[in-house]
């Protein structure tokens, strides 16, 4: 999951939106409020997302990473669909 999704934000979220979402997510993960054993690792993930998205330079680098990963995923999906189409054509010919 990417940081924007983790915090429930759009990629063009404002700093105020990032702060608000972080506070909400941090409360959900806070061990005195939520005693689930999964909350501590989740809090660290949420905090990492927050620190990246709040820093202009880190956010710019992260956005480039997201863009590259999205393009790779689209290429992989298109390659997979092409393989399926080719196999389907071969089956139909038989």
Beta strands, then each sheet from edge to edge (+ up, - down):
end
